[in-house]
Amino acid sequence: MDLIETTRQLARDLKSLEFSPPVTHVYNPLEYARQSHETFLKRFGEGRKEVVFLGMNPGPWGMAQTGVPFGEVGIVRDWLQINEPVGRPEQEHPAKPVTGMDCTRSEVSGRRLWGLFRDKAGTPETFFSRFFVLNYCPLLFLEETGRNRTPAQLPVAEHRQIMSICDEALRRFVETLGAKIVIGIGQYAEDRAQEALVGKDLRIGRILHPSPASPAANRDWAGTALRQLDELGIRLDAKPEKRAG
């Protein structure tokens, strides 16, 4: 099963789930931003990847707008050169409107993450020759106030349903990409990778999440992430290794 087939199956499986208060709105950019997301997969997901960077779920001004994981609008449009039309969620929260590539808000986490990749790799082609970026769960959860709610903050039964579906999708993604290393962007993503990929022949590590809600991330996040990657033996500016066969 390739990346697009896995993504479409993931969207179908998640569509059947229901969520209780305080969640009032659920955005699934795999549906309303499908064209943009699949352009990302087609353009940059071909071939085998050495490392997969794994995020938690979309941010309201990132993937929720562009369909690209951590997809800060300026980076997606200007560096990745993706500028596809984006629809809107079935139920849209007035505090978190989806305007796609016309969004004027900047997702700080995405700007930091992709900015580091751009600065070190130079071109998307160089970066994606070795790396790929995924989100574990493609759903954005919002409360009545417009506040974000993470998957881990959902009721246990609802979280378990998500894990069952997203764990299986993650296994398929990693198998398709042929990755040997999975790097969780934050603790939650690393934990899910450790559990979902147990027994697989790969390494799992973690870098600090770039969220501005984290005081540590606001103190030279890029420098911290680079040090953590160096400890894992990963250089963003290194050339891809040749694989046998």
Secondary structure as GFF3:
##gff-version 3
##sequence-region A 1 245
A	DSSP	alpha_helix	3	15	.	.	.	ID=ss1
A	DSSP	beta_strand	23	27	.	.	.	ID=ss2
A	DSSP	alpha_helix	29	32	.	.	.	ID=ss3
A	DSSP	alpha_helix	34	44	.	.	.	ID=ss4
A	DSSP	beta_strand	51	55	.	.	.	ID=ss5
A	DSSP	alpha_helix	63	66	.	.	.	ID=ss6
A	DSSP	alpha_helix	73	78	.	.	.	ID=ss7
A	DSSP	three_ten_helix	100	102	.	.	.	ID=ss8
A	DSSP	alpha_helix	108	121	.	.	.	ID=ss9
A	DSSP	alpha_helix	124	128	.	.	.	ID=ss10
A	DSSP	beta_strand	131	135	.	.	.	ID=ss11
A	DSSP	beta_strand	140	143	.	.	.	ID=ss12
A	DSSP	beta_strand	148	149	.	.	.	ID=ss13
A	DSSP	three_ten_helix	151	153	.	.	.	ID=ss14
A	DSSP	alpha_helix	156	177	.	.	.	ID=ss15
A	DSSP	beta_strand	181	185	.	.	.	ID=ss16
A	DSSP	alpha_helix	187	196	.	.	.	ID=ss17
A	DSSP	beta_strand	203	207	.	.	.	ID=ss18
A	DSSP	alpha_helix	221	231	.	.	.	ID=ss19
###
